[in-house]
Each structure stands twice: as C-alpha cells, then as structure tokens.
Amino acid sequence: MSVSPLLEQPAKRKSIYYGWVIVVVGFLAHIASAFSISSTLSAFLKPLSADLGISRGAFSLIRSGEILIGAAAAPVIGTLMDRYGGRWLMAAGGLVSGAGFIMLGQAQGFVQFMLVRWLLISPGDSLMGSMVVNVSISRWFMRMRGRALAIAGMGHGLAKVCMPLAAATLMLYVGWRGAWVVFGIFALLLVVAPALLFMRRSPEEMGLLPDGGPVEVKETATAAAKKPPRHAKRTGADVEWSRREALRTPVFWLIACTFGVAQIGVTGLNLHVFSYVTDQGHSSLVAASVMSIIAIMQLSTPILWGTLADRMDNGILNMAKCAFQGVGLLVALSLPGMVALYAGFFIYGIGMGGTAVLAETIWADFFGRTSLGKIRGMGSLVTSIFSACGPPFFGLLFDYTRSYYLSFNIFIVMLFIAAVLSLFLRPPTKPA
C-alpha cells in the first residue's frame, strides 16, 4: 500500500514571530527607564530635600530640567531611529544611565545631584526610553500594534508597582545613596546586553512581514483623500512624511496637546502624590500603598487599552482615558475617608494605564511606520514641554499656597478639556 507524499512530509512547526523578542527587550528597557521617573523620585523627595536642604518646589525643578533635556534630544533621536534603528541607541542609553545612577549615589550636594541627573541620566533615558522602544515595536506590528505596545509597557507598570516598596526597603538598609547604586547596576543588566544581542531595526530587515503574517491592503494617499475614514487605522502605513508636512496638520498639534496634558500628571502629580497623602495625615505606608494602587492599574490595564486600540476609535478611547483620570482625582480630592482616597486613585490609575499605549498607537496609526521616528520625535518635543511644567506646577503652587488643593483642581479641569478635544482626532491626509 502506497503512502501519500503529504503524509510522508513532517509537519512544520510554526516559529515564534521575532517581533515578540523585540517586545521582550522593550519590556526590560521599560523597567530600567522607571528608575528615573517622577514616581520613583517621589519616594526620595522628603529624605533628599531634608539632606540636601532644598524646598519641594526647587527639588521639582530637577525633574523639569530632565524633561526639557529629553525634549531637546527627541527630534535628533527620532531621526537616528529612522536611519539606524534602536539597537545601538538602547545599548548606549543603558550604559550611560547605569553609570549615572551609580554616580548619583556619590553626590555630596544638590548641585552635584542635579548635574548627574541632567548630564547622564536624562540623556541615557532618552536613548533607551519609551520613544525608542515604542517606535521599534511599532515597526514590527500593525494589526497587533496596540497589544504589543501594551505588553512591553507592562514592564514600566511592573516597575512602578514594585518601586515604592523597593526604594523604601533599600533606603532602610543601604540609605538613599546605596539605593541609587543598586538601580544603576540593574539598569546595566536589563538593557545593554539584551539590546546588543536581540534588537533589530524592522521585520523587512530579516525578510519578515509586520505581525508575522500578510499585511493588510493599504489605501493610497489619493484614495484616502477622497474618502477619509471615520477612525482609520494605519492610514499612512508606508507613506513617508516630512517634519514640515506633519507640523502643518492640525491633528499633529491636537495629539501632542491632549497627551501633553496627561504628561503633566505623569511627571508632576506622580512626583507629589506621596507627599500629598502624608500631608493629609496618613502614614508613609498608606502613601506608598496609594502609589502602588496607581502602579498596579498601570500594570494591569494596558493590555485592555491596547486590545481596544486595535479595534476601536482612537479619539473615543482617549476621551475615556482622560475622563477616568479626571473623575478619579475628583473622587480622591472631594470625598473624605480612606475609601474615597483609594477608590479615587484606583480610577485614576485605570486612565493612566492607557496613556502610553494610546499615544503610541495614535502616532503610528496616523503617520505610519516609515517616518515614525522623526514624527514621534517632534511630538515628544511638544508633549515634553507640558511634562516639564508638571513638577513645578504642583511644587511651586504648594510652596505658595501650602496645599495641593489648587493644583489638583486645575489639573482636573485640564483633563476634562483634553477629553472633549479627543473627540476631534482624525487621521491626517498627506498632501498629494
């Protein structure tokens, strides 16, 4: 009896799409990037302010300077991303940031502390941080872009969940100086080797297609101009935009401003929330648990936001995100008691979980993969201006009023305005 040739052939194993390796490297880089963010610095705010003899407002200016440095670097890094990819950028960033954290533990005064943050940690974070990671991932995925970005971003959320407890524990045993040295060692381990070994520029470079399967048929720019879709995904998937063309589109500024408002909370509110809770008469443990609640929601909700971003209107999702943040802060600020405090920041954290995912999917879906680095770099420049305003906005208003009440309320109003503006987000049409 003869055997069919089809039965004689061994079954082919379906290999794992290499884009998911890029996601894993991004996950690790997000963890390392969390060592320098506002919520991490928040745990050090009181002991550092007391040790270095500075006010909270002055201390907040450190973070503003870091953000402005990142803003200035973003367009240059975006251009380098389009030309060379993220492999060497991430490795260099991990090396510089790791050395900076180690040196931070040796700082003997406020000026030294500030210069190390500005000259080493900020440039290093720009090279290995979210923009480089997310642009890299966006090039490897189209249909599953939201989910891939969300999974990588969970590294940031995981670090934020663990950071308050880790920082407090390290300060207890090795002091705040030793804590920074430990962070530096981990930054080197998590980023440098994985980036050099596994990062690749694009799927086409390895003979692959985005998502590991067939690419969706794309409309031409002319067809898109004749029939602009309601919430088209990937309208400019392979269309090249110049900086000037992107800057001339209203949607560029609308995206940058709506997400810029959210960044005020990311950099400013997160820096001061620990102090806000303790100023209300609660213990440091309660303050740390509030920060952990926010971080847990940022860890657990991005995959939901990412899945929805692959299927739904970007503007409606961003409106919901801003509304969650505004309502959550309103509950925490307006209602008395521990239940309202925890519930409010729980709701706020749900909204925060969508910030990074929705921003990256909107930029990539609206402007495509080809020019994403330079366009994303210009967008980061604008949103970083908002970010830089966050720490002094909360810190200096506190110094003036001796309360966070005014700054919190202004921020809540800004979030609701951003929610309304999100409804006007539409994909741009490239000039013929």
C-alpha positions in Angstrom: 0.0 0.0 0.0 1.5 3.4 -1.0 1.7 6.3 1.4 0.6 9.7 0.3 3.5 12.1 -0.2 1.7 14.6 2.0 1.8 12.1 4.9 5.5 11.5 4.4 6.4 15.1 5.0 7.0 16.1 8.6 4.7 18.7 10.0 6.3 22.2 10.0 6.5 23.9 13.4 5.2 27.4 13.4 8.1 29.5 14.7 7.6 32.4 17.1 7.5 35.8 15.3 10.7 37.7 16.1 8.7 40.8 16.8 7.8 39.3 20.2 11.5 39.1 21.0 11.6 42.9 20.4 8.7 43.3 22.8 10.6 41.4 25.5 13.6 43.6 25.1 11.3 46.6 25.3 9.7 45.2 28.4 13.1 45.1 30.1 14.0 48.6 28.9 10.8 49.9 30.3 11.7 48.5 33.7 15.1 50.2 33.7 13.5 53.5 32.5 11.2 53.5 35.5 14.2 54.1 37.8 14.4 57.7 36.8 10.7 58.7 36.6 8.7 61.0 38.8 7.0 58.3 40.9 10.4 56.8 41.8 11.9 60.2 42.6 8.8 60.8 44.8 9.9 58.1 47.3 13.2 60.1 47.7 11.6 63.5 47.8 11.4 64.1 51.6 14.8 62.5 52.7 16.6 64.1 49.8 15.0 67.5 50.4 16.0 67.3 54.1 19.5 66.0 53.4 20.3 68.5 50.7 18.4 71.4 52.3 16.1 72.4 49.5 12.3 73.1 49.2 9.9 70.8 47.3 9.5 73.4 44.6 13.2 73.7 44.0 13.6 69.9 44.0 10.8 69.7 41.4 12.8 71.8 39.0 15.3 68.9 38.7 12.6 66.9 37.1 11.6 69.7 34.8 15.2 70.2 33.6 15.4 66.5 32.8 12.2 66.6 30.8 13.5 69.6 28.8 16.7 67.8 28.1 14.7 64.8 26.8 12.5 67.2 24.7 15.6 68.7 23.0 17.0 65.3 22.3 13.8 63.8 21.0 13.9 65.1 17.4 17.5 64.1 17.0 16.9 60.6 18.4 13.8 60.2 16.2 15.9 60.9 13.1 18.6 58.4 14.2 15.8 55.8 14.8 14.6 56.2 11.2 18.2 55.8 9.9 19.8 53.1 12.2 17.1 51.6 14.4 17.2 51.3 18.2 19.9 48.7 18.8 22.9 50.9 19.5 20.8 53.7 20.9 19.3 51.5 23.6 22.7 49.9 24.5 24.3 53.3 24.8 21.4 54.6 26.8 21.6 51.7 29.3 25.3 52.2 29.7 25.1 56.0 30.3 22.1 55.8 32.6 23.6 52.9 34.6 26.8 54.9 35.2 24.7 57.9 36.1 22.7 56.1 38.8 25.9 54.8 40.3 27.4 58.2 40.4 24.2 59.6 41.9 24.9 57.6 45.0 28.2 59.5 45.4 26.7 63.0 45.1 27.6 65.3 48.0 25.4 68.2 47.3 22.3 69.4 45.5 24.3 70.8 42.5 26.2 67.5 42.0 22.9 65.6 42.3 21.3 67.8 39.7 24.2 67.7 37.2 24.4 63.9 37.3 20.7 63.7 36.7 20.8 66.2 33.8 24.1 65.3 32.1 24.0 61.5 32.4 20.6 60.0 33.5 18.4 62.2 31.3 20.4 61.7 28.0 20.7 58.0 28.8 17.0 57.6 29.4 16.2 59.4 26.1 18.4 56.9 24.3 16.9 53.8 25.9 13.4 55.1 26.9 9.9 54.8 25.8 10.2 56.6 22.4 13.0 54.4 21.1 11.3 51.3 22.5 7.8 52.1 21.2 8.9 53.2 17.7 10.9 50.0 17.4 7.9 47.9 18.4 5.5 49.9 16.1 7.7 49.0 13.1 7.3 45.3 13.9 3.5 45.3 14.4 0.4 46.7 12.6 -2.7 44.7 13.3 -1.5 43.8 16.8 0.3 47.0 17.5 -1.8 48.0 20.5 -1.4 44.7 22.2 2.4 44.5 21.5 2.9 48.0 22.9 0.8 47.2 25.9 2.8 44.1 26.8 6.1 45.9 26.6 4.6 48.8 28.6 3.7 46.4 31.4 7.4 46.4 32.3 7.0 50.1 33.2 3.9 49.3 35.2 5.6 46.4 37.0 8.5 48.5 38.0 6.1 51.2 39.3 4.3 48.7 41.4 7.5 47.5 43.0 9.3 50.8 43.1 7.9 52.4 46.3 8.4 49.3 48.3 11.8 48.6 46.7 13.0 52.2 47.3 11.8 52.2 50.9 13.4 48.9 51.6 16.7 49.9 50.0 16.8 53.2 51.9 16.2 51.4 55.1 19.2 49.1 54.6 21.7 51.0 52.4 20.4 54.5 52.5 19.3 56.6 49.6 22.8 56.7 48.1 23.0 52.9 48.1 19.6 52.6 46.6 20.7 54.6 43.5 23.7 52.4 43.1 21.5 49.3 43.0 19.3 50.9 40.4 22.4 51.6 38.3 23.6 48.0 38.4 20.1 46.8 37.3 19.9 49.4 34.5 23.2 48.0 33.1 22.0 44.4 33.3 18.5 44.9 31.9 19.3 47.0 28.9 22.8 46.8 27.5 23.3 43.1 26.7 19.6 42.4 25.6 19.7 45.4 23.2 23.0 44.4 21.6 22.1 40.7 21.2 18.4 40.9 20.2 17.3 44.3 18.9 16.7 44.5 15.1 15.5 47.5 13.1 12.5 46.1 11.2 10.8 42.9 10.1 11.8 43.6 6.5 15.4 43.6 7.5 15.0 39.9 8.4 12.8 39.0 5.5 9.6 39.1 7.5 6.4 41.0 7.4 4.7 43.1 10.2 2.8 40.9 12.6 4.4 37.8 11.1 1.7 37.4 8.5 0.1 39.1 5.5 0.0 42.9 5.5 -3.4 44.5 5.1 -4.1 46.2 1.8 -3.4 49.9 2.2 -5.2 52.8 0.6 -3.1 55.2 -1.4 -2.9 58.8 -0.3 -5.1 59.9 -3.1 -7.8 57.4 -2.3 -7.6 58.3 1.4 -8.1 61.9 0.5 -11.2 61.2 -1.5 -12.7 59.0 1.3 -11.3 59.8 4.7 -12.4 57.1 7.2 -14.0 57.7 10.5 -11.3 56.2 12.6 -8.9 54.6 10.1 -6.1 52.5 11.5 -2.7 52.6 9.8 -3.8 55.2 7.2 -0.2 56.1 6.5 1.4 52.7 7.0 4.1 53.1 4.3 3.7 56.8 3.5 6.7 59.0 4.2 6.1 62.3 5.9 8.5 65.2 6.3 8.6 67.1 9.6 7.1 70.2 7.8 4.2 68.2 6.4 3.4 66.7 9.7 3.6 70.0 11.6 1.2 71.6 9.1 -1.6 69.1 10.0 -3.9 70.2 12.8 -4.1 66.6 14.1 -0.4 66.7 15.0 -0.9 69.5 17.4 -4.1 68.0 18.7 -2.4 64.7 19.5 0.6 66.5 21.1 -1.6 68.8 23.3 -4.1 66.2 24.5 -1.4 63.8 25.5 0.7 66.6 26.8 -1.9 67.4 29.4 -1.7 63.7 30.6 2.1 64.1 30.9 1.6 66.9 33.5 0.1 64.2 35.7 2.7 61.6 34.8 5.6 63.9 35.8 4.1 66.4 38.3 1.3 64.7 40.2 3.2 61.4 40.4 6.1 63.3 41.9 4.0 64.9 44.6 1.2 62.3 45.3 3.3 60.6 48.1 3.7 63.9 49.8 0.1 64.8 49.2 -1.2 61.7 51.0 1.1 62.2 54.0 0.2 65.8 54.2 -3.4 64.7 54.7 -2.3 63.0 58.0 -1.8 59.5 56.6 1.3 57.3 57.2 4.0 56.7 54.7 2.7 53.2 54.4 -0.7 54.5 53.2 1.1 56.9 50.8 3.1 54.0 49.4 0.0 51.9 49.0 -1.7 54.6 47.1 1.2 54.9 44.7 1.1 51.1 44.4 -2.6 51.2 43.5 -1.9 53.6 40.7 1.0 51.5 39.5 -1.0 48.2 39.7 -3.6 49.7 37.5 -0.9 50.9 35.1 0.4 47.4 35.1 -2.9 45.5 34.6 -4.9 47.7 32.3 -2.6 48.5 29.3 -3.4 45.1 27.7 -7.1 46.0 27.7 -6.4 49.5 26.4 -4.1 48.0 23.7 -6.7 45.4 22.6 -9.3 48.1 22.3 -6.9 50.4 20.4 -6.6 47.7 17.7 -10.3 47.6 17.3 -11.9 51.0 18.2 -11.8 54.7 17.5 -8.7 56.3 19.0 -10.4 59.5 19.9 -13.2 57.9 21.9 -10.7 55.8 23.8 -8.5 58.8 24.6 -11.6 60.7 25.8 -12.5 57.8 28.1 -8.9 57.7 29.4 -8.9 61.4 30.3 -12.3 61.1 31.8 -11.2 58.2 34.1 -8.2 60.3 35.3 -10.3 63.4 36.0 -13.1 61.5 37.8 -10.6 59.6 39.9 -8.8 62.7 41.1 -12.2 64.4 41.8 -13.3 61.5 44.0 -9.9 61.4 45.9 -9.9 65.1 46.4 -13.5 65.8 47.2 -14.7 62.9 49.3 -13.4 62.3 52.8 -12.1 59.0 54.2 -9.7 56.2 53.2 -12.2 54.5 50.9 -12.5 57.6 48.7 -8.8 58.1 48.7 -8.1 54.5 47.5 -11.1 54.4 45.1 -10.2 57.8 43.5 -6.6 56.8 42.8 -7.8 53.4 41.6 -9.9 55.0 39.0 -7.2 57.5 38.1 -4.8 54.6 37.6 -7.1 52.9 35.1 -6.9 56.0 33.0 -3.1 56.3 33.4 -2.8 52.7 32.1 -4.0 53.9 28.7 -1.7 56.9 28.3 1.4 55.4 26.8 -0.4 52.7 24.7 -2.9 55.1 23.1 -0.3 57.8 22.4 1.9 55.3 20.6 -0.9 53.7 18.6 -2.3 57.0 17.5 1.1 58.4 16.3 1.9 55.1 14.4 -1.6 54.6 13.0 -2.0 58.2 11.8 1.5 58.8 10.4 2.7 55.3 9.6 6.0 53.3 10.1 8.3 54.9 7.5 8.8 58.3 9.1 7.6 57.4 12.6 10.9 58.2 14.3 11.1 61.8 13.2 7.4 62.5 13.6 7.3 60.9 17.0 10.4 62.9 18.0 8.7 66.1 17.1 5.6 65.0 19.0 7.7 64.2 22.0 9.3 67.7 21.9 5.8 69.2 22.3 4.5 66.9 24.9 7.7 67.2 26.9 7.1 70.9 27.3 3.9 70.0 29.1 5.8 67.4 31.1 8.4 69.9 32.1 5.6 72.1 33.5 4.3 69.4 35.7 6.7 69.2 38.6 7.0 73.0 39.2 3.2 73.4 38.6 2.5 71.2 41.6 5.6 72.0 43.6 5.7 75.8 43.3 1.9 76.2 43.8 2.4 74.1 47.0 5.1 76.4 48.2 2.8 79.4 47.5 -0.5 78.1 49.0 0.9 75.4 51.4 -1.6 73.0 49.8 -2.0 70.8 46.7 -5.7 71.7 46.5 -5.4 74.4 43.8 -3.0 72.5 41.6 -5.1 69.3 41.7 -8.3 71.1 40.8 -6.7 73.0 37.9 -5.3 69.7 36.6 -8.8 68.0 36.8 -10.2 70.8 34.6 -7.4 70.3 32.1 -8.1 66.6 31.9 -11.8 67.2 31.1 -10.9 69.7 28.4 -8.5 67.2 26.9 -11.3 64.6 27.0 -13.5 66.8 24.8 -10.7 67.7 22.4 -10.0 64.0 21.9 -13.3 63.6 20.0 -11.8 65.7 17.2 -8.9 63.4 16.5 -9.0 62.3 12.8 -6.3 60.7 10.6 -4.3 63.3 8.6 -4.2 63.3 4.8 -0.7 63.7 3.2 -0.6 66.4 0.5 -0.5 64.9 -3.0 
